Amino acid sequence: MSRGTTKRAKKKSVAANPQRANPLWGGRFASGPDALMEQVNASISFDKALAAQDLAQSRAHCSMLVKTGILSRKDGHAILRGLDAVEREIAAGTFPYTPALEDIHMHVEARLAELIGEAAGRLHTARSRNDQVATDFRLWVRDAIDRIEAALGRLQGVLVERADEHAGTILPGLTHLQPAQPVTFGHHLLAYFEMFDRDRGRMRDCRARLNESPLGAAALAGTTYPIDRRNTAKALGFARPMENSMDAVSARDFALEFLAACSIAAVHLSRLGEELVLWASPRFRYVRLSDAFSTGSSIMPQKRNPDAAELVRAKAGPIIGSLTSLLITMKGLPLTYSKDMQEDKVPTFAAAEQLELCVQVMTGMIADLAVDKAAMRTATSEGFLTATDLADWLVQQLDMPFREAHGVVGRIVRLAEQKSVGLEDLSLADLKLIEPRITSDAQRALSVDVAIARRSSYGGTAPKLVRAAIQRARARLKAQR
Ligand code: ARG
């Protein structure tokens, strides 16, 4: 089958491209590429997203070439002016793209040649597309990290404000999705504040590690020209040049680390997305998503669907897929550059774009969320949420070993279940039936408000502690800005 396809394609393409070898690297070729070759080889459809980074890099490289005397001032000036013109054309949408020129690097250089003539051919001195693309891609990921990190900070800001409103709003805390112990909604929201804080930390760690310049590694081995790699690194905001030229053109772990950080953040977002879906369902009725973040049904007029929360929940899938995709692309690649690595961009661009969108959507949903405190409070009457508090009372007041207290309260729960009432509805006589030393003081321990207020160990859900945690969270946010 491949034979037939190739033959047919050849007939078409070679006829369409007679002897048009690539102007930038075609010196040793007698004729141009097959149309299929052009199609599989071209990355311009996606790497045009690197245009700004490519221009910045070319400017830094050009200026360094002039400073080191490798390039004349006159040529350097012409190149910089030409790059400005290219930038204007890209901004205006008049820049010509063609798959024949493969990628953004060759597009910029070819257009530069059209605009300024011979001097353009000197820009690529002491540089290869291998160190060029590694540099552009690092710059792009660095920008994406900065955008995502800032967006996560805004989400944290909204979480703190909503937590402050609900520092004393009580709802059932769950384990196994089963009623466990009462908690405050503010405490629940602050749990996500912490997750997103670590996500930001991962982004920053990744940024610090990626912030070294590959530029000047050239094809793989360095160059014979007296370049100044520290100069270009500094001009592009990198902390230093990468130490090893072979590593510089081969490394993509910066993108993997970024995608890993994106994946973890996406998982956190998907968990919150799932909680919103649950809370908005009539079984819970804890929250109502705003009209701005809800959708209707085309057939059922009564519907109010949490599509945005569901999509945030779902998009963790493709984001994790991007990490897996690049891990598999990189696995087993020998040093140094292989064209496989051109496939690094699509998953990385997609994951960054989708994660940023998810963070923004989540920020909007949380900011707009209408919280039904009464529904949350009503839900605390189910599920014997203060059973642990009664066991703690037996331990603290009767010096009962906790295991024994656990058994006693288990029998009390069974009695309440038989009577179809909550623990707080049992009479003192009922309680004494199971443990005669219980007093009316134990009954006070069964109130959810008392239970909440008493959860005052550091990091606990007592409203007083949640308010203090909010103060600290605000200070931490401020310090990170
Ligand atoms: N478009 C290529 C990429 O994205 C640029 C580097 C090409 N290098 C090469 N030796 N063919 O990886």
Boltz pocket constraint, residues with backbone or C-beta under 6 A from the ligand:
constraints:
  - pocket:
      binder: B
      contacts: [[A, 41], [A, 43], [A, 47], [A, 102], [A, 103], [A, 129], [A, 130], [A, 133], [A, 337], [A, 338], [A, 339], [A, 341], [A, 342], [A, 343]]
      max_distance: 6.0
